[in-house]
Amino acid sequence: MPQKMMDGGIGGHDLSAFTCDEVAFLLSTFASHDPSMDDTDEEEDGGLIHGRGIYVHVAAPLINLDDDLPSSTSDSEDLAHRPLLKAPSSTLAPRSPPHDDTTSYRCVHSDCTEAIKWPRGLCRNHGGVAKCIVRDCVRGPQTGGACINHGGGRRCKIGGCHRSVQTRGLCKTHGGGVRCGQDGCANSSQGGGFCRRHGGGKRCLAPGCAKGVQRHGYCAVHGQAKACLTVGCRRSNRGKRYCDAHRRQEKDDADDERGQ
């Protein structure tokens, strides 16, 4: 049990009412306090020692913990009104430890040392965002650091398929993603809850044409789309030089090469 402080004082103040632990706290507090930062000098006024955010009541005595605990209600109420020691939260609360940044990548902007979590480019303050780890690729990264086109993210769970997952662990080809709302149709939804065949997706802007849009708001016929580059194929170029069928085939071949 803490013992009561013997007769003595600090700066003319009687501290005999405090326990040893309480006096030790006061000494450590005032020892670490910089008087030059105070707006006014310390002074005694009505039993309070004034300092920068620190006050200690020295007038009313505290109980001696070696004595018996109070047995009556009046004694308990008297103890409840005894003065308490108080210190500012800045003295008691520990400071947050400094951030230990082990990231080895830095922003490439001139005179900027901001750490970035991606291996190249700018920090967010200079307009940078995370990018695919493949050089010159500006797509956003997925799991593994690469974009979906370069093998990032989860792959379809069907054996031998390297396409990216849409839903339920499957790619669109194997049933992943939103399906067409037409009864009996298993095609993927292109927009509006239906596949292109059943009215999903955008329609051609040419008057009276209900075909799906290929590019620039028009179907292949009205948009003068280029032909697929595959020899013997008469389908229209859907982007990246090939029709849908040969574009998927080219992508699958590339995925197979990466998976080997």
ZIRA-V788490 format. One record per residue. N is the residue number from 1. RES is the residue in one letter. SS is DSSP state (2 for helix, 1 for strand, 0 for the rest). PHI is phi as a letter, one per 40 degrees, with the letter a starting at -180 (999 if undefined). Layout:
# ZIRA-V788490
{{N & RES & SS & PHI} {N & RES & SS & PHI}}
This chain:
# ZIRA-V788490
{{1 & M & 0 & 999} {2 & P & 0 & c} {3 & Q & 0 & c} {4 & K & 1 & c} {5 & M & 0 & c} {6 & M & 0 & c} {7 & D & 0 & c} {8 & G & 0 & i} {9 & G & 1 & a} {10 & I & 1 & b} {11 & G & 0 & g} {12 & G & 0 & g} {13 & H & 1 & c} {14 & D & 1 & c} {15 & L & 0 & b} {16 & S & 0 & c} {17 & A & 0 & c} {18 & F & 0 & c} {19 & T & 1 & c} {20 & C & 2 & c} {21 & D & 2 & c} {22 & E & 2 & c} {23 & V & 2 & c} {24 & A & 2 & c} {25 & F & 2 & c} {26 & L & 2 & c} {27 & L & 2 & c} {28 & S & 2 & c} {29 & T & 2 & c} {30 & F & 2 & c} {31 & A & 2 & c} {32 & S & 0 & c} {33 & H & 0 & c} {34 & D & 0 & c} {35 & P & 2 & c} {36 & S & 2 & c} {37 & M & 2 & c} {38 & D & 0 & c} {39 & D & 0 & c} {40 & T & 0 & b} {41 & D & 0 & c} {42 & E & 0 & c} {43 & E & 0 & a} {44 & E & 1 & b} {45 & D & 1 & a} {46 & G & 0 & g} {47 & G & 0 & g} {48 & L & 1 & b} {49 & I & 1 & c} {50 & H & 1 & c} {51 & G & 0 & a} {52 & R & 0 & c} {53 & G & 0 & g} {54 & I & 0 & b} {55 & Y & 1 & a} {56 & V & 1 & b} {57 & H & 1 & c} {58 & V & 0 & b} {59 & A & 0 & c} {60 & A & 0 & c} {61 & P & 0 & c} {62 & L & 0 & c} {63 & I & 0 & c} {64 & N & 0 & c} {65 & L & 0 & c} {66 & D & 0 & c} {67 & D & 0 & c} {68 & D & 0 & c} {69 & L & 0 & c} {70 & P & 0 & c} {71 & S & 0 & b} {72 & S & 0 & b} {73 & T & 2 & c} {74 & S & 2 & c} {75 & D & 2 & c} {76 & S & 2 & c} {77 & E & 2 & c} {78 & D & 2 & c} {79 & L & 2 & c} {80 & A & 2 & c} {81 & H & 0 & b} {82 & R & 0 & c} {83 & P & 0 & c} {84 & L & 0 & b} {85 & L & 0 & c} {86 & K & 1 & b} {87 & A & 0 & b} {88 & P & 0 & c} {89 & S & 2 & c} {90 & S & 2 & c} {91 & T & 2 & c} {92 & L & 2 & c} {93 & A & 0 & c} {94 & P & 0 & c} {95 & R & 0 & c} {96 & S & 0 & c} {97 & P & 0 & c} {98 & P & 0 & c} {99 & H & 0 & c} {100 & D & 0 & c} {101 & D & 0 & c} {102 & T & 0 & b} {103 & T & 0 & c} {104 & S & 0 & c} {105 & Y & 1 & c} {106 & R & 1 & b} {107 & C & 0 & c} {108 & V & 0 & c} {109 & H & 0 & c} {110 & S & 0 & d} {111 & D & 0 & g} {112 & C & 0 & b} {113 & T & 0 & b} {114 & E & 0 & c} {115 & A & 1 & c} {116 & I & 1 & b} {117 & K & 0 & c} {118 & W & 0 & b} {119 & P & 0 & c} {120 & R & 0 & a} {121 & G & 0 & h} {122 & L & 0 & b} {123 & C & 0 & c} {124 & R & 2 & c} {125 & N & 2 & c} {126 & H & 2 & b} {127 & G & 0 & g} {128 & G & 0 & c} {129 & V & 0 & b} {130 & A & 0 & c} {131 & K & 0 & b} {132 & C & 0 & d} {133 & I & 0 & c} {134 & V & 0 & c} {135 & R & 0 & d} {136 & D & 0 & g} {137 & C & 0 & c} {138 & V & 0 & b} {139 & R & 0 & c} {140 & G & 0 & c} {141 & P & 0 & c} {142 & Q & 0 & b} {143 & T & 0 & d} {144 & G & 0 & g} {145 & G & 0 & g} {146 & A & 0 & c} {147 & C & 0 & c} {148 & I & 0 & c} {149 & N & 0 & c} {150 & H & 0 & b} {151 & G & 0 & g} {152 & G & 0 & c} {153 & G & 0 & g} {154 & R & 0 & c} {155 & R & 1 & b} {156 & C & 0 & d} {157 & K & 0 & c} {158 & I & 0 & c} {159 & G & 0 & d} {160 & G & 0 & g} {161 & C & 0 & c} {162 & H & 0 & b} {163 & R & 0 & c} {164 & S & 1 & c} {165 & V & 0 & c} {166 & Q & 0 & b} {167 & T & 1 & a} {168 & R & 0 & f} {169 & G & 0 & g} {170 & L & 1 & b} {171 & C & 0 & c} {172 & K & 0 & c} {173 & T & 0 & c} {174 & H & 0 & b} {175 & G & 0 & h} {176 & G & 0 & c} {177 & G & 0 & g} {178 & V & 0 & c} {179 & R & 1 & c} {180 & C & 0 & c} {181 & G & 0 & c} {182 & Q & 0 & c} {183 & D & 0 & d} {184 & G & 0 & g} {185 & C & 0 & c} {186 & A & 0 & b} {187 & N & 0 & c} {188 & S & 1 & c} {189 & S & 0 & c} {190 & Q & 0 & b} {191 & G & 1 & i} {192 & G & 0 & g} {193 & G & 0 & g} {194 & F & 1 & b} {195 & C & 0 & c} {196 & R & 0 & c} {197 & R & 0 & c} {198 & H & 0 & b} {199 & G & 0 & h} {200 & G & 0 & c} {201 & G & 0 & g} {202 & K & 0 & c} {203 & R & 1 & b} {204 & C & 0 & d} {205 & L & 0 & c} {206 & A & 0 & c} {207 & P & 0 & d} {208 & G & 0 & g} {209 & C & 0 & c} {210 & A & 0 & b} {211 & K & 0 & c} {212 & G & 1 & c} {213 & V & 0 & c} {214 & Q & 0 & b} {215 & R & 1 & a} {216 & H & 0 & f} {217 & G & 0 & g} {218 & Y & 1 & b} {219 & C & 0 & c} {220 & A & 0 & c} {221 & V & 0 & c} {222 & H & 0 & c} {223 & G & 0 & c} {224 & Q & 0 & f} {225 & A & 0 & c} {226 & K & 0 & c} {227 & A & 1 & c} {228 & C & 0 & c} {229 & L & 0 & c} {230 & T & 0 & c} {231 & V & 0 & c} {232 & G & 0 & g} {233 & C & 0 & c} {234 & R & 0 & b} {235 & R & 0 & c} {236 & S & 1 & c} {237 & N & 0 & c} {238 & R & 0 & c} {239 & G & 0 & h} {240 & K & 0 & f} {241 & R & 0 & g} {242 & Y & 0 & b} {243 & C & 0 & c} {244 & D & 2 & d} {245 & A & 2 & c} {246 & H & 2 & c} {247 & R & 2 & c} {248 & R & 2 & c} {249 & Q & 2 & c} {250 & E & 2 & c} {251 & K & 2 & c} {252 & D & 2 & c} {253 & D & 2 & c} {254 & A & 2 & c} {255 & D & 2 & c} {256 & D & 2 & c} {257 & E & 2 & c} {258 & R & 2 & c} {259 & G & 2 & c} {260 & Q & 0 & c}}
